[in-house]
Amino acid sequence: MKAVGVFIRVFAAIVGVSLAIAGIVSICSISFAFAWAVAGVGIAHTTIVLHDFVALSGVLYWGFVVALYVSALVPVILLLLLGLFLVRMKRSVSLFSFLNLLVVWFIALGFAGSVVLANNQNIEQKVREIETEVRLMEEQCESWSTGFKTTCVKKVTSFGQCIEAGNPAMESHPRQCRHGDATYVEDIEK
C-alpha cells in the first residue's frame, strides 16, 4: 500500500512539473505572439497588424487587445496552477481567487468575442487578402520564410531566371547555369 502511495505521489509530481513547464512555456509564447501581432508581422511586402482586423481605435482597441490576451492567457495560468498543485499537493490558490480568475476570463472572452463578431466581415476580408498573398508567394517562390523580414527565393525554370537568381553561367556552348540540382541551358537562336 505504501509503495502505491509513493508511486502516485511521484507520478503526480512528474505530471505536475510537466504541466507547470507547459504553462510557463505557453505564457511566454502567448506573450511573444501578442507582442508580435500588435507590433506587426512581416509577410512579403505587407505588414499584418492586429489593428487591421478590427475597426477600433484608442482605448477600445487597447481594451480589445487586453481582453484577447487575457482570454488566451487565463487557461494557461490555470494549467500552471494545476501543475503547481500536483507538485506541492497543496492548493496554490484559494477557491475565491480561482473564481475571480474565471470571472475575469469570461468577461474578457465576452468583450473580445463581441468585437470579433462585430468585425467579422473585416476579419474575413483581411484573411482572404493574406491567403491570396501566401498563394502568390507559393507560386513565385521556391522557398520563403517569415519573421522580422520575409525572404523569397524565386523559382527558377529557365536559363535567364537562373542567371537572375545570381548563379554563374558555365563556360560552355551553349552556356549552362546550375541552380540547386537543376541545370538550365541557354536557348541560342539561329
C-alpha positions as CSV (number, residue, x, y, z in Angstrom):
1,M,0.0,0.0,0.0
2,K,2.8,2.4,0.9
3,A,4.5,1.7,-2.5
4,V,1.3,2.6,-4.3
5,G,1.1,5.9,-2.4
6,V,4.7,6.7,-3.2
7,F,4.1,5.8,-6.9
8,I,1.0,8.1,-7.1
9,R,2.9,11.0,-5.5
10,V,5.9,10.6,-7.8
11,F,3.6,10.3,-10.8
12,A,1.6,13.3,-9.7
13,A,4.8,15.3,-9.3
14,I,6.1,14.3,-12.8
15,V,2.7,15.3,-14.3
16,G,2.7,18.5,-12.2
17,V,6.1,19.5,-13.3
18,S,5.2,18.8,-16.9
19,L,2.0,20.9,-16.6
20,A,3.9,23.7,-14.9
21,I,6.6,23.8,-17.6
22,A,3.9,23.7,-20.3
23,G,2.2,26.6,-18.6
24,I,5.3,28.7,-18.3
25,V,6.3,28.0,-22.0
26,S,2.7,28.8,-23.1
27,I,2.6,32.1,-21.2
28,C,5.9,33.1,-22.8
29,S,4.7,32.0,-26.3
30,I,1.3,33.8,-25.9
31,S,3.0,36.9,-24.7
32,F,5.5,36.9,-27.6
33,A,2.8,36.2,-30.1
34,F,0.6,39.1,-28.9
35,A,3.5,41.5,-28.8
36,W,4.3,40.4,-32.3
37,A,0.7,40.8,-33.5
38,V,0.4,44.2,-32.0
39,A,3.7,45.4,-33.4
40,G,3.3,43.8,-36.8
41,V,4.4,40.6,-38.6
42,G,6.1,40.9,-42.0
43,I,4.8,38.8,-44.8
44,A,6.0,39.7,-48.3
45,H,5.7,43.5,-48.8
46,T,2.9,43.7,-46.2
47,T,2.7,44.1,-42.5
48,I,0.0,42.2,-40.7
49,V,-1.1,44.1,-37.7
50,L,-3.9,43.2,-35.3
51,H,-5.3,46.7,-35.8
52,D,-6.1,45.9,-39.4
53,F,-8.6,43.2,-38.4
54,V,-10.8,45.4,-36.1
55,A,-12.4,48.8,-36.7
56,L,-11.5,50.1,-33.2
57,S,-9.2,52.9,-32.1
58,G,-7.9,54.3,-28.9
59,V,-9.0,52.9,-25.6
60,L,-11.4,50.4,-27.1
61,Y,-8.7,49.0,-29.3
62,W,-6.3,48.5,-26.4
63,G,-9.2,47.1,-24.3
64,F,-9.8,44.6,-27.1
65,V,-6.1,43.7,-27.1
66,V,-6.0,43.2,-23.4
67,A,-9.2,41.2,-23.5
68,L,-7.9,38.9,-26.2
69,Y,-4.6,38.5,-24.3
70,V,-6.4,37.6,-21.1
71,S,-8.8,35.2,-22.8
72,A,-5.8,33.3,-24.2
73,L,-3.7,33.6,-21.0
74,V,-6.1,32.6,-18.2
75,P,-6.5,28.9,-19.3
76,V,-2.7,28.7,-19.4
77,I,-2.4,30.2,-16.0
78,L,-4.9,27.6,-14.7
79,L,-2.7,24.9,-16.3
80,L,0.3,26.3,-14.4
81,L,-1.7,26.4,-11.2
82,L,-2.8,22.8,-11.7
83,G,0.8,21.7,-12.2
84,L,1.9,23.5,-9.0
85,F,-1.0,21.9,-7.1
86,L,0.1,18.4,-8.3
87,V,3.8,19.1,-7.4
88,R,3.1,20.5,-3.9
89,M,-0.2,18.6,-3.2
90,K,-1.5,21.9,-1.6
91,R,-3.8,24.5,-3.1
92,S,-1.7,27.1,-4.9
93,V,-4.7,29.5,-5.0
94,S,-7.8,29.9,-2.9
95,L,-11.2,29.0,-4.4
96,F,-12.2,32.7,-4.2
97,S,-9.1,33.7,-6.3
98,F,-9.8,30.8,-8.7
99,L,-13.4,32.0,-9.2
100,N,-12.3,35.6,-9.7
101,L,-9.9,34.5,-12.3
102,L,-12.7,32.6,-14.1
103,V,-15.0,35.7,-13.9
104,V,-12.2,37.9,-15.4
105,W,-11.7,35.3,-18.1
106,F,-15.4,35.2,-19.0
107,I,-15.6,39.0,-19.2
108,A,-12.5,39.1,-21.4
109,L,-14.0,36.3,-23.6
110,G,-17.3,38.2,-23.9
111,F,-15.7,41.5,-24.8
112,A,-13.2,40.0,-27.3
113,G,-15.9,37.8,-28.8
114,S,-18.3,40.7,-29.3
115,V,-15.6,42.7,-31.0
116,V,-14.7,39.8,-33.3
117,L,-18.4,39.2,-34.1
118,A,-18.8,43.0,-34.9
119,N,-15.8,42.9,-37.2
120,N,-16.4,39.5,-38.8
121,Q,-16.6,40.9,-42.4
122,N,-13.4,42.9,-42.0
123,I,-11.6,39.9,-40.5
124,E,-12.8,37.6,-43.3
125,Q,-11.6,40.1,-46.0
126,K,-8.2,40.5,-44.3
127,V,-7.8,36.7,-44.1
128,R,-8.7,36.3,-47.8
129,E,-6.0,39.0,-48.6
130,I,-3.4,37.1,-46.6
131,E,-4.4,33.8,-48.3
132,T,-4.0,35.4,-51.7
133,E,-0.6,36.8,-50.8
134,V,0.6,33.4,-49.5
135,R,-0.7,31.7,-52.6
136,L,1.2,34.2,-54.8
137,M,4.3,33.6,-52.8
138,E,3.9,29.9,-53.1
139,E,3.6,30.3,-56.9
140,Q,6.6,32.7,-57.3
141,C,9.0,31.4,-54.6
142,E,10.9,28.2,-54.5
143,S,11.1,28.7,-50.7
144,W,10.3,31.5,-48.3
145,S,10.4,32.3,-44.7
146,T,8.7,34.8,-42.5
147,G,10.0,36.6,-39.5
148,F,11.2,40.1,-38.9
149,K,12.0,40.2,-42.6
150,T,10.4,37.9,-45.2
151,T,12.7,36.4,-47.8
152,C,11.7,34.7,-51.1
153,V,13.9,32.5,-53.1
154,K,12.4,32.9,-56.6
155,K,11.5,29.8,-58.6
156,V,13.9,29.1,-61.4
157,T,12.6,27.4,-64.5
158,S,14.9,28.8,-67.3
159,F,18.4,29.8,-68.0
160,G,17.6,33.5,-67.7
161,Q,15.9,33.1,-64.3
162,C,18.9,31.1,-63.2
163,I,21.3,33.9,-64.1
164,E,18.9,36.5,-62.5
165,A,19.0,34.4,-59.3
166,G,22.7,35.1,-59.0
167,N,24.1,31.8,-60.3
168,P,27.1,32.0,-62.7
169,A,27.0,30.9,-66.3
170,M,29.2,27.9,-67.1
171,E,31.8,28.4,-69.9
172,S,30.3,26.0,-72.3
173,H,28.5,26.3,-75.6
174,P,25.6,26.8,-75.3
175,R,26.1,28.3,-71.8
176,Q,24.7,26.5,-68.9
177,C,23.6,27.6,-65.4
178,R,23.2,25.4,-62.4
179,H,20.6,26.2,-59.7
180,G,20.3,23.6,-56.9
181,D,20.1,20.2,-58.6
182,A,18.9,21.5,-61.9
183,T,20.9,22.7,-64.9
184,Y,19.5,25.1,-67.4
185,V,20.8,25.5,-71.0
186,E,20.8,28.9,-72.8
187,D,18.5,28.9,-75.7
188,I,20.6,30.1,-78.7
189,E,18.5,31.5,-81.6
190,K,19.9,30.7,-85.1
